[in-house]
């Protein structure tokens, strides 16, 4: 597999919109041609080479191309947007919208990611080894459908509205979340191994959500159905005893989802 190494060298005082940085766009191009690709900074389109040094050539196809971003790029947005194959490895933190609408391939962020990671994702794997902020796998403003396929793995914590409007795929969070996680989820799987604050799975009409930690304020509109042990969803395992709730009955839709809550960490329910 061919490797293209991008090293940050430019001025990132203003954020850079870098949707051009995908294996699809780099495939079949030399290092010089990759450097000629255009990205946005404020109202101007500027060559990628003004912000990164470029080493290596793209592979014969997106599937045969790996992009390595060698450093922190928290002011660079939209890396991997709409990619269909190949790999991107970010050796540091990254900006907003990483993996937006991606359809295939793999993105690994070795640091943190800003908001909107994996927005409306359709396929592939997005793995963030640090923390991230709001709207992971969420629907964009004005849209009702968020993530529909693929998998997002966050080793650390996430903030608000994870998986908003999610219809398919999987989001696995190793740490904690804040508010409105799983709001309007109608399909797919969200697993939070840590704690949550409030409004978990509010307006849920389908799909599955698991919270392994403590929920500070449980969402009204859910009914206890059963207690189950050692949950398993394909290769995703959630050991322990869980209360299974269905809901959200606070809204009139007929479809309901399943919310599993740790018994050990939520004895007050």
Backbone as CSV, one residue per row, in Angstrom:
resi,resn,N_x,N_y,N_z,CA_x,CA_y,CA_z,C_x,C_y,C_z
1,UNK,0.839,-1.194,0.000,0.000,0.000,0.000,0.878,1.250,0.000
2,UNK,0.585,2.200,-0.888,1.364,3.432,-0.988,1.036,4.364,0.169
3,UNK,2.063,5.069,0.663,1.882,6.006,1.760,2.218,7.425,1.314
4,UNK,1.331,8.332,1.674,1.570,9.755,1.470,1.647,10.399,2.855
5,UNK,2.752,11.082,3.128,2.958,11.700,4.434,2.805,13.213,4.300
6,UNK,1.875,13.769,5.073,1.673,15.208,5.129,2.190,15.723,6.473
7,UNK,3.103,16.707,6.416,3.616,17.319,7.642,3.183,18.782,7.676
8,UNK,2.498,19.210,8.749,2.034,20.595,8.818,3.197,21.583,8.800
9,UNK,3.121,22.558,7.909,4.181,23.564,7.782,3.625,24.981,7.656
10,UNK,2.323,25.140,7.393,1.760,26.433,7.044,1.191,27.198,8.213
11,UNK,0.513,28.277,7.879,-0.120,29.153,8.859,-1.574,28.730,9.036
12,UNK,-1.905,28.254,10.230,-3.253,27.764,10.505,-4.006,28.699,11.453
13,UNK,-3.635,29.983,11.460,-4.353,30.932,12.319,-5.835,30.975,11.962
14,UNK,-6.145,30.878,10.683,-7.515,30.682,10.218,-7.680,29.215,9.862
15,UNK,-8.845,28.660,10.186,-9.040,27.236,9.936,-8.997,26.928,8.443
16,UNK,-8.607,25.704,8.146,-8.478,25.224,6.768,-9.526,24.148,6.523
17,UNK,-10.268,24.278,5.424,-11.269,23.292,5.028,-10.597,22.338,4.045
18,UNK,-10.301,21.113,4.500,-9.431,20.216,3.736,-10.148,18.948,3.287
19,UNK,-11.353,19.096,2.709,-12.059,17.914,2.211,-11.318,17.232,1.071
20,UNK,-10.316,17.899,0.495,-9.504,17.281,-0.555,-8.607,16.171,-0.025
21,UNK,-8.413,16.130,1.297,-7.500,15.144,1.884,-8.238,13.829,2.104
22,UNK,-8.280,13.029,1.056,-8.855,11.681,1.094,-8.033,10.767,0.200
23,UNK,-8.017,9.475,0.477,-7.363,8.542,-0.446,-7.953,8.595,-1.848
24,UNK,-9.254,8.873,-1.951,-9.888,8.971,-3.272,-9.234,10.065,-4.111
25,UNK,-8.958,11.215,-3.486,-8.359,12.327,-4.219,-6.860,12.165,-4.433
26,UNK,-6.185,11.430,-3.557,-4.734,11.263,-3.679,-4.359,10.120,-4.618
27,UNK,-5.248,9.157,-4.833,-4.930,7.980,-5.638,-4.541,8.394,-7.056
28,UNK,-3.474,7.764,-7.558,-3.025,8.016,-8.924,-2.261,9.301,-9.112
29,UNK,-1.966,10.035,-8.037,-1.276,11.317,-8.148,0.121,11.230,-7.538
30,UNK,1.030,12.007,-8.107,2.371,12.143,-7.540,2.336,13.113,-6.374
31,UNK,3.445,13.201,-5.648,3.523,14.133,-4.525,3.295,15.570,-4.993
32,UNK,3.874,15.913,-6.149,3.692,17.270,-6.671,2.232,17.535,-7.017
33,UNK,1.562,16.560,-7.613,0.155,16.734,-7.982,-0.727,16.841,-6.737
34,UNK,-0.403,16.077,-5.712,-1.158,16.167,-4.461,-1.000,17.560,-3.858
35,UNK,0.212,18.091,-3.909,0.453,19.427,-3.385,-0.313,20.515,-4.119
36,UNK,-0.737,20.234,-5.358,-1.496,21.201,-6.151,-2.985,21.187,-5.826
37,UNK,-3.449,20.189,-5.089,-4.866,20.148,-4.726,-5.225,21.376,-3.903
38,UNK,-6.459,21.840,-4.052,-6.871,23.082,-3.412,-7.672,22.827,-2.143
39,UNK,-7.406,23.630,-1.147,-8.187,23.638,0.090,-8.645,25.077,0.327
40,UNK,-9.614,25.218,1.229,-10.149,26.547,1.513,-9.574,27.086,2.816
41,UNK,-9.220,28.357,2.814,-8.928,29.094,4.037,-9.592,30.458,3.910
42,UNK,-10.599,30.692,4.764,-11.441,31.885,4.631,-12.040,31.905,3.226
43,UNK,-12.000,33.032,2.482,-12.664,33.043,1.179,-11.784,32.562,0.039
44,UNK,-10.565,32.089,0.320,-9.604,31.772,-0.737,-9.344,30.279,-0.849
45,UNK,-9.151,29.820,-2.098,-8.670,28.466,-2.349,-7.156,28.519,-2.496
46,UNK,-6.476,27.685,-1.750,-5.017,27.721,-1.670,-4.493,26.305,-1.848
47,UNK,-3.319,26.177,-2.446,-2.720,24.864,-2.670,-2.422,24.166,-1.337
48,UNK,-2.634,22.870,-1.325,-2.349,22.069,-0.135,-0.892,22.219,0.299
49,UNK,0.002,22.383,-0.665,1.425,22.490,-0.358,1.781,23.750,0.418
50,UNK,0.859,24.717,0.479,1.090,25.909,1.296,0.929,25.621,2.787
51,UNK,0.313,24.483,3.096,0.057,24.123,4.486,0.781,22.856,4.933
52,UNK,1.110,21.998,3.992,1.756,20.726,4.318,2.893,20.443,3.340
53,UNK,3.963,19.844,3.849,4.908,19.205,2.948,4.330,17.845,2.563
54,UNK,4.614,17.412,1.367,4.040,16.168,0.844,5.166,15.222,0.473
55,UNK,5.149,14.036,1.057,6.133,12.996,0.740,5.403,11.745,0.283
56,UNK,5.833,11.191,-0.837,5.249,9.948,-1.324,4.135,10.187,-2.317
57,UNK,3.859,9.167,-3.104,2.840,9.222,-4.138,1.629,8.394,-3.753
58,UNK,0.473,8.768,-4.295,-0.730,7.991,-4.053,-0.654,6.627,-4.706
59,UNK,-1.435,5.684,-4.227,-1.485,4.354,-4.818,-2.293,4.346,-6.102
60,UNK,-2.432,3.174,-6.675,-3.165,3.051,-7.932,-4.662,3.249,-7.745
61,UNK,-5.135,3.106,-6.512,-6.549,3.291,-6.199,-6.660,3.829,-4.782
62,UNK,-7.854,4.268,-4.410,-8.067,4.724,-3.041,-7.780,3.609,-2.049
63,UNK,-8.175,2.409,-2.380,-7.969,1.267,-1.491,-6.494,1.016,-1.225
64,UNK,-5.627,1.385,-2.164,-4.188,1.153,-2.034,-3.449,2.380,-1.511
65,UNK,-4.167,3.352,-0.972,-3.550,4.607,-0.540,-3.752,4.835,0.954
66,UNK,-2.651,5.091,1.650,-2.692,5.492,3.061,-2.143,6.902,3.189
67,UNK,-2.879,7.741,3.896,-2.434,9.109,4.169,-2.044,9.198,5.635
68,UNK,-0.815,9.647,5.898,-0.350,9.847,7.269,-0.152,11.340,7.484
69,UNK,-0.901,11.915,8.428,-0.743,13.318,8.793,0.113,13.358,10.053
70,UNK,1.327,13.828,9.906,2.352,13.691,10.940,2.384,14.935,11.829
71,UNK,1.390,15.038,12.708,1.357,16.157,13.634,-0.055,16.566,13.993
72,UNK,-0.172,17.477,14.945,-1.476,17.997,15.362,-2.025,18.949,14.305
73,UNK,-3.312,18.771,13.981,-3.968,19.665,13.023,-5.350,20.079,13.539
74,UNK,-5.433,20.658,14.733,-6.739,21.005,15.304,-7.461,22.110,14.555
75,UNK,-6.750,22.829,13.672,-7.362,23.898,12.893,-7.659,23.459,11.457
76,UNK,-7.621,22.158,11.213,-7.916,21.633,9.879,-9.204,20.817,9.948
77,UNK,-10.191,21.196,9.136,-11.511,20.555,9.138,-11.669,19.607,7.956
78,UNK,-12.608,18.692,8.102,-13.142,17.872,7.012,-12.149,16.876,6.431
79,UNK,-11.146,16.500,7.180,-10.241,15.453,6.705,-11.027,14.156,6.537
80,UNK,-10.868,13.509,5.392,-11.550,12.241,5.134,-13.005,12.371,4.757
81,UNK,-13.456,13.556,4.441,-14.878,13.737,4.103,-15.228,12.960,2.832
82,UNK,-16.268,12.147,2.929,-16.823,11.370,1.809,-15.843,10.343,1.249
83,UNK,-14.795,9.980,1.973,-13.878,8.951,1.475,-14.595,7.615,1.361
84,UNK,-14.151,6.792,0.411,-14.800,5.506,0.161,-13.909,4.314,0.477
85,UNK,-12.597,4.519,0.561,-11.673,3.405,0.786,-10.333,3.973,1.229
86,UNK,-9.399,3.062,1.548,-8.081,3.477,1.975,-8.016,3.805,3.451
87,UNK,-6.899,4.416,3.860,-6.679,4.715,5.272,-6.147,6.130,5.454
88,UNK,-6.546,6.740,6.560,-5.962,7.999,7.005,-5.541,7.822,8.458
89,UNK,-4.307,8.167,8.773,-3.802,8.112,10.142,-3.360,9.518,10.523
90,UNK,-3.972,10.076,11.558,-3.622,11.405,12.041,-2.839,11.238,13.337
91,UNK,-1.552,11.574,13.306,-0.688,11.367,14.466,-0.738,12.589,15.379
92,UNK,-1.931,12.832,15.898,-2.171,13.974,16.754,-3.655,14.247,16.815
93,UNK,-4.020,15.467,17.128,-5.419,15.873,17.207,-5.861,16.501,15.899
94,UNK,-7.178,16.550,15.688,-7.702,17.077,14.435,-8.909,17.962,14.688
95,UNK,-9.332,18.668,13.629,-10.399,19.632,13.758,-11.776,19.041,13.523
96,UNK,-12.715,19.940,13.278,-14.124,19.556,13.125,-14.353,18.735,11.856
97,UNK,-15.439,17.959,11.890,-15.974,17.272,10.715,-15.056,16.167,10.176
98,UNK,-14.156,15.628,10.969,-13.341,14.520,10.470,-14.247,13.340,10.120
99,UNK,-14.051,12.775,8.936,-14.839,11.611,8.524,-16.277,11.916,8.167
100,UNK,-16.606,13.163,7.899,-17.979,13.502,7.510,-18.438,12.676,6.314
101,UNK,-19.597,12.062,6.436,-20.238,11.358,5.321,-19.325,10.305,4.696
102,UNK,-18.346,9.806,5.428,-17.464,8.784,4.858,-18.259,7.518,4.568
103,UNK,-17.865,6.832,3.505,-18.580,5.649,3.044,-17.786,4.365,3.229
104,UNK,-16.476,4.467,3.404,-15.654,3.273,3.562,-14.246,3.657,3.945
105,UNK,-13.408,2.641,4.165,-12.047,2.881,4.595,-11.939,3.081,6.092
106,UNK,-10.759,3.520,6.527,-10.494,3.686,7.955,-9.800,5.017,8.221
107,UNK,-10.246,5.682,9.288,-9.563,6.872,9.794,-9.203,6.624,11.246
108,UNK,-7.946,6.842,11.589,-7.493,6.748,12.982,-6.959,8.103,13.415
109,UNK,-7.511,8.623,14.505,-7.033,9.873,15.102,-6.349,9.514,16.405
110,UNK,-5.053,9.732,16.492,-4.318,9.304,17.671,-4.466,10.276,18.846
111,UNK,-5.014,11.451,18.587,-5.288,12.417,19.652,-6.772,12.669,19.788
112,UNK,-7.140,13.933,19.987,-8.539,14.334,20.147,-9.121,14.808,18.817
113,UNK,-10.436,14.918,18.781,-11.132,15.455,17.612,-12.153,16.479,18.073
114,UNK,-12.379,17.491,17.244,-13.368,18.521,17.544,-14.779,17.992,17.225
115,UNK,-15.764,18.870,17.202,-17.167,18.488,17.010,-17.454,17.957,15.603
116,UNK,-18.605,17.300,15.493,-19.154,16.792,14.230,-18.327,15.654,13.628
117,UNK,-17.573,14.918,14.403,-16.834,13.763,13.877,-17.816,12.720,13.341
118,UNK,-17.560,12.231,12.137,-18.405,11.180,11.556,-19.825,11.614,11.281
119,UNK,-20.051,12.904,11.052,-21.401,13.390,10.782,-22.002,12.672,9.573
120,UNK,-23.201,12.112,9.743,-23.940,11.434,8.670,-23.085,10.370,7.972
121,UNK,-22.282,9.687,8.736,-21.399,8.636,8.232,-22.219,7.483,7.651
122,UNK,-21.718,6.902,6.548,-22.438,5.827,5.863,-21.729,4.475,5.932
123,UNK,-20.420,4.483,6.168,-19.673,3.232,6.217,-18.245,3.482,6.644
124,UNK,-17.486,2.404,6.827,-16.103,2.527,7.232,-15.934,2.575,8.739
125,UNK,-14.702,2.870,9.165,-14.343,2.917,10.585,-13.664,4.240,10.890
126,UNK,-14.167,4.926,11.908,-13.542,6.131,12.440,-13.168,5.851,13.885
127,UNK,-11.870,5.843,14.173,-11.384,5.518,15.516,-10.646,6.731,16.079
128,UNK,-11.212,7.312,17.133,-10.606,8.450,17.816,-10.066,7.959,19.153
129,UNK,-8.752,8.010,19.319,-8.145,7.433,20.511,-8.201,8.359,21.728
130,UNK,-8.468,9.627,21.494,-8.617,10.570,22.594,-10.066,10.902,22.855
131,UNK,-10.328,12.168,23.149,-11.681,12.662,23.407,-12.215,13.372,22.165
132,UNK,-13.524,13.600,22.156,-14.130,14.411,21.112,-15.216,15.276,21.739
133,UNK,-15.777,16.186,20.940,-16.739,17.150,21.477,-18.163,16.767,21.069
134,UNK,-18.927,17.690,20.534,-20.358,17.484,20.299,-20.653,16.854,18.936
135,UNK,-21.865,16.270,18.831,-22.477,15.865,17.557,-21.757,14.719,16.842
136,UNK,-21.173,13.797,17.545,-20.547,12.636,16.900,-21.614,11.817,16.171
137,UNK,-21.388,11.513,14.891,-22.316,10.681,14.125,-23.703,11.264,13.991
138,UNK,-23.822,12.567,14.119,-25.113,13.232,14.225,-25.650,13.642,12.852
139,UNK,-26.924,13.994,12.816,-27.492,14.647,11.641,-27.052,16.103,11.623
140,UNK,-26.871,16.640,10.427,-26.498,18.043,10.312,-27.719,18.919,10.546
141,UNK,-27.495,20.194,10.755,-28.577,21.141,11.001,-29.606,21.081,9.869
142,UNK,-30.862,20.899,10.213,-31.922,20.846,9.221,-32.177,19.466,8.660
143,UNK,-31.383,18.483,9.043,-31.560,17.107,8.568,-32.060,16.235,9.715
144,UNK,-32.855,15.221,9.381,-33.392,14.317,10.398,-32.606,13.012,10.487
145,UNK,-31.727,12.752,9.529,-31.049,11.456,9.477,-29.552,11.640,9.707
146,UNK,-29.073,11.037,10.786,-27.659,11.077,11.095,-26.936,9.883,10.503
147,UNK,-26.055,9.304,11.258,-25.258,8.163,10.822,-26.157,7.014,10.372
148,UNK,-25.821,6.388,9.235,-26.607,5.271,8.721,-25.818,3.973,8.616
149,UNK,-24.500,4.022,8.748,-23.693,2.813,8.650,-22.279,3.065,9.112
150,UNK,-21.489,1.987,9.199,-20.120,2.102,9.656,-20.010,2.043,11.166
151,UNK,-18.806,2.318,11.652,-18.544,2.259,13.093,-17.665,3.428,13.511
152,UNK,-18.050,4.057,14.612,-17.235,5.090,15.257,-16.823,4.569,16.632
153,UNK,-15.536,4.588,16.905,-15.012,4.171,18.205,-14.286,5.349,18.822
154,UNK,-14.675,5.719,20.034,-14.026,6.796,20.775,-13.494,6.202,22.074
155,UNK,-12.189,6.201,22.223,-11.606,5.605,23.427,-11.847,6.463,24.661
156,UNK,-11.939,7.772,24.487,-12.128,8.680,25.604,-13.564,9.119,25.768
157,UNK,-13.757,10.404,26.039,-15.078,10.962,26.319,-15.640,11.709,25.112
158,UNK,-16.961,11.872,25.097,-17.642,12.714,24.116,-18.550,13.670,24.872
159,UNK,-19.032,14.687,24.184,-19.843,15.712,24.844,-21.334,15.503,24.562
160,UNK,-21.947,16.417,23.836,-23.403,16.458,23.694,-23.887,15.928,22.344
161,UNK,-25.111,15.388,22.353,-25.844,14.990,21.154,-25.097,13.963,20.316
162,UNK,-24.479,13.009,20.944,-23.865,11.898,20.214,-24.958,11.105,19.494
163,UNK,-24.777,10.838,18.214,-25.697,9.983,17.468,-27.073,10.579,17.244
164,UNK,-27.200,11.881,17.230,-28.513,12.488,17.021,-29.115,12.108,15.678
165,UNK,-30.309,11.537,15.686,-30.965,11.117,14.457,-30.367,9.880,13.817
166,UNK,-29.569,9.137,14.543,-28.883,7.959,14.007,-29.876,6.913,13.514
167,UNK,-29.597,6.355,12.313,-30.476,5.346,11.723,-29.803,3.991,11.556
168,UNK,-28.494,3.930,11.678,-27.769,2.680,11.503,-26.319,2.851,11.906
169,UNK,-25.564,1.754,11.856,-24.170,1.799,12.257,-24.001,1.672,13.759
170,UNK,-22.779,1.914,14.220,-22.437,1.722,15.627,-21.543,2.854,16.131
171,UNK,-21.814,3.285,17.344,-20.947,4.242,18.038,-20.576,3.622,19.383
172,UNK,-19.289,3.438,19.613,-18.798,2.824,20.852,-17.924,3.854,21.564
173,UNK,-18.325,4.238,22.779,-17.608,5.262,23.533,-17.054,4.644,24.811
174,UNK,-15.739,4.714,24.962,-15.106,4.093,26.116,-15.256,4.887,27.395
175,UNK,-15.498,6.188,27.292,-15.609,7.038,28.461,-17.012,7.542,28.704
176,UNK,-17.117,8.819,29.044,-18.389,9.418,29.443,-18.983,10.282,28.331
177,UNK,-20.281,10.575,28.459,-20.959,11.529,27.588,-21.700,12.534,28.459
178,UNK,-22.126,13.625,27.823,-22.855,14.649,28.573,-24.362,14.535,28.311
179,UNK,-24.934,15.457,27.559,-26.386,15.547,27.409,-26.864,15.098,26.024
180,UNK,-28.093,14.604,25.975,-28.794,14.283,24.729,-28.105,13.203,23.892
181,UNK,-27.374,12.324,24.504,-26.778,11.215,23.754,-27.889,10.321,23.209
182,UNK,-27.858,10.051,21.914,-28.860,9.200,21.290,-30.200,9.869,21.053
183,UNK,-30.248,11.195,21.055,-31.522,11.864,20.825,-32.043,11.530,19.426
184,UNK,-33.313,11.172,19.345,-33.997,10.820,18.099,-33.373,9.622,17.393
185,UNK,-32.650,8.768,18.087,-32.109,7.570,17.447,-33.265,6.693,16.980
186,UNK,-33.173,6.199,15.745,-34.207,5.309,15.220,-33.642,4.025,14.638
187,UNK,-32.340,3.802,14.803,-31.714,2.571,14.352,-30.256,2.561,14.763
188,UNK,-29.616,1.409,14.632,-28.211,1.309,14.981,-27.976,1.050,16.456
189,UNK,-26.713,1.179,16.871,-26.279,0.840,18.234,-25.369,1.933,18.770
190,UNK,-25.649,2.377,19.994,-24.744,3.265,20.738,-24.411,2.593,22.060
191,UNK,-23.119,2.447,22.342,-22.667,1.895,23.619,-21.810,2.948,24.312
192,UNK,-22.212,3.340,25.510,-21.439,4.249,26.353,-20.959,3.450,27.554
193,UNK,-19.664,3.245,27.657,-19.145,2.422,28.749,-19.015,3.200,30.057
194,UNK,-19.013,4.513,29.957,-18.905,5.347,31.145,-20.235,5.933,31.571
195,UNK,-20.201,7.152,32.129,-21.374,7.794,32.707,-22.049,8.737,31.712
196,UNK,-23.266,9.135,32.041,-24.018,10.099,31.236,-24.719,11.063,32.183
197,UNK,-25.056,12.239,31.659,-25.693,13.236,32.522,-27.213,13.135,32.434
198,UNK,-27.818,13.462,31.272,-29.281,13.483,31.197,-29.760,13.351,29.753
199,UNK,-31.085,13.223,29.626,-31.787,13.121,28.332,-31.178,12.056,27.429
200,UNK,-30.813,10.930,28.019,-30.284,9.816,27.243,-31.417,9.201,26.422
201,UNK,-31.193,9.048,25.105,-32.140,8.403,24.187,-33.496,9.108,24.129
202,UNK,-33.527,10.397,24.416,-34.790,11.134,24.335,-35.352,11.070,22.917
203,UNK,-36.657,10.871,22.796,-37.368,10.763,21.520,-36.908,9.565,20.692
204,UNK,-36.410,8.553,21.340,-35.966,7.326,20.663,-37.161,6.609,20.049
205,UNK,-37.009,6.149,18.789,-38.070,5.375,18.135,-37.570,4.041,17.599
206,UNK,-36.300,3.744,17.769,-35.743,2.479,17.298,-34.276,2.407,17.668
207,UNK,-33.665,1.280,17.331,-32.259,1.112,17.646,-32.033,0.649,19.070
208,UNK,-30.751,0.609,19.464,-30.344,0.097,20.772,-29.301,1.011,21.383
209,UNK,-29.454,1.250,22.681,-28.471,2.041,23.401,-28.133,1.361,24.714
210,UNK,-26.850,1.394,25.066,-26.361,0.772,26.299,-25.545,1.797,27.072
211,UNK,-25.834,1.928,28.359,-25.041,2.803,29.235,-24.498,1.943,30.368
212,UNK,-23.179,1.814,30.425,-22.554,0.969,31.433,-22.244,1.671,32.732
213,UNK,-22.327,2.998,32.745,-22.030,3.756,33.951,-23.284,4.310,34.606
214,UNK,-23.115,5.430,35.295,-24.189,6.056,36.057,-24.863,7.145,35.230
215,UNK,-26.205,7.177,35.248,-26.969,8.233,34.596,-27.483,9.180,35.670
216,UNK,-27.090,10.449,35.593,-27.467,11.401,36.645,-28.975,11.658,36.666
217,UNK,-29.565,11.889,35.498,-31.001,12.170,35.417,-31.602,11.286,34.328
218,UNK,-32.361,10.287,34.755,-32.906,9.329,33.801,-34.033,9.969,32.996
219,UNK,-34.134,9.626,31.731,-35.129,10.208,30.836,-36.520,9.658,31.127
220,UNK,-37.502,10.495,31.381,-38.874,9.997,31.536,-39.388,9.494,30.198
221,UNK,-40.379,8.604,30.259,-40.943,8.073,29.021,-40.459,6.674,28.683
222,UNK,-39.653,6.080,29.557,-39.170,4.713,29.333,-39.780,3.764,30.356
223,UNK,-40.069,2.544,29.911,-40.675,1.524,30.769,-39.728,0.341,30.913
224,UNK,-39.582,-0.142,32.147,-38.746,-1.302,32.413,-39.416,-2.558,31.870
225,UNK,-38.661,-3.321,31.097,-39.208,-4.522,30.467,-38.604,-5.798,31.026
226,UNK,-37.300,-5.805,31.307,-36.638,-7.041,31.748,-35.264,-6.702,32.312
227,UNK,-34.615,-7.709,32.859,-33.214,-7.608,33.266,-32.437,-8.669,32.492
228,UNK,-31.354,-8.257,31.845,-30.557,-9.175,31.034,-29.095,-9.086,31.446
229,UNK,-28.374,-10.165,31.194,-26.973,-10.240,31.598,-26.057,-10.423,30.392
230,UNK,-24.849,-9.856,30.507,-23.770,-10.068,29.540,-24.252,-9.879,28.104
231,UNK,-24.531,-8.658,27.768,-25.047,-8.323,26.452,-23.959,-8.511,25.395
232,UNK,-24.389,-8.901,24.197,-23.454,-9.039,23.082,-24.164,-8.643,21.800
233,UNK,-23.546,-7.717,21.064,-24.072,-7.263,19.780,-22.973,-7.500,18.739
234,UNK,-23.045,-8.632,18.067,-21.969,-9.079,17.180,-20.677,-9.154,17.982
235,UNK,-19.668,-8.324,17.665,-18.397,-8.407,18.390,-18.307,-7.401,19.543
236,UNK,-19.403,-6.707,19.838,-19.422,-5.721,20.926,-20.014,-6.382,22.161
237,UNK,-19.211,-6.513,23.209,-19.652,-7.181,24.428,-19.803,-6.179,25.567
238,UNK,-20.868,-6.345,26.339,-21.156,-5.484,27.494,-21.422,-6.385,28.694
239,UNK,-20.369,-6.771,29.402,-20.562,-7.688,30.527,-21.290,-7.029,31.685
240,UNK,-21.979,-7.863,32.464,-22.690,-7.366,33.626,-24.188,-7.510,33.491
241,UNK,-24.890,-6.982,34.472,-26.354,-7.076,34.521,-26.955,-5.729,34.134
242,UNK,-27.950,-5.772,33.244,-28.546,-4.549,32.710,-30.061,-4.581,32.805
243,UNK,-30.631,-3.452,33.169,-32.081,-3.264,33.058,-32.403,-2.859,31.625
244,UNK,-33.368,-3.544,31.030,-33.781,-3.217,29.670,-35.059,-2.385,29.720
245,UNK,-34.974,-1.166,29.172,-36.128,-0.281,29.065,-36.533,-0.151,27.595
246,UNK,-37.815,0.089,27.358,-38.276,0.442,26.025,-38.860,1.851,26.051
247,UNK,-38.780,2.521,24.933,-39.293,3.894,24.856,-38.809,4.560,23.578
248,UNK,-39.045,5.774,23.415,-39.504,6.761,24.367,-41.023,6.912,24.218
249,UNK,-41.791,6.586,25.275,-43.247,6.671,25.227,-43.759,8.095,25.419
250,UNK,-42.849,9.059,25.553,-43.270,10.451,25.684,-43.652,11.058,24.339
251,UNK,-43.401,10.335,23.243,-43.780,10.801,21.915,-44.697,9.765,21.284
252,UNK,-45.543,10.164,20.336,-46.624,9.286,19.881,-46.239,8.212,18.872
253,UNK,-45.037,8.238,18.326,-44.688,7.235,17.329,-44.819,5.822,17.896
254,UNK,-45.197,4.879,17.031,-45.388,3.499,17.477,-44.059,2.784,17.706
255,UNK,-43.068,3.083,16.877,-41.801,2.389,17.010,-41.087,2.757,18.283
256,UNK,-40.491,1.788,18.939,-39.758,2.038,20.184,-38.393,1.362,20.121
257,UNK,-37.442,1.923,20.853,-36.112,1.360,20.910,-35.843,0.687,22.238
258,UNK,-34.631,0.130,22.368,-34.216,-0.564,23.587,-33.074,0.205,24.244
259,UNK,-33.254,0.521,25.524,-32.242,1.216,26.314,-31.823,0.307,27.461
260,UNK,-30.558,-0.099,27.450,-30.017,-0.962,28.503,-29.185,-0.114,29.463
261,UNK,-29.445,-0.277,30.757,-28.797,0.545,31.782,-28.186,-0.370,32.842
262,UNK,-26.954,-0.125,33.193,-26.267,-0.940,34.194,-27.030,-0.986,35.511
263,UNK,-27.289,-2.188,35.995,-27.950,-2.349,37.295,-27.040,-1.901,38.430
264,UNK,-25.799,-2.302,38.362,-24.862,-2.025,39.450,-24.667,-0.523,39.675
265,UNK,-24.644,0.257,38.596,-24.348,1.679,38.706,-25.581,2.573,38.760
266,UNK,-26.782,1.943,38.711,-28.014,2.717,38.725,-29.052,2.038,39.629
267,UNK,-28.672,1.772,40.869,-29.533,1.057,41.795,-30.769,1.855,42.154
268,UNK,-30.764,3.173,41.920,-31.907,3.995,42.302,-33.071,3.849,41.324
269,UNK,-32.847,3.274,40.151,-33.922,3.155,39.162,-34.877,2.020,39.512
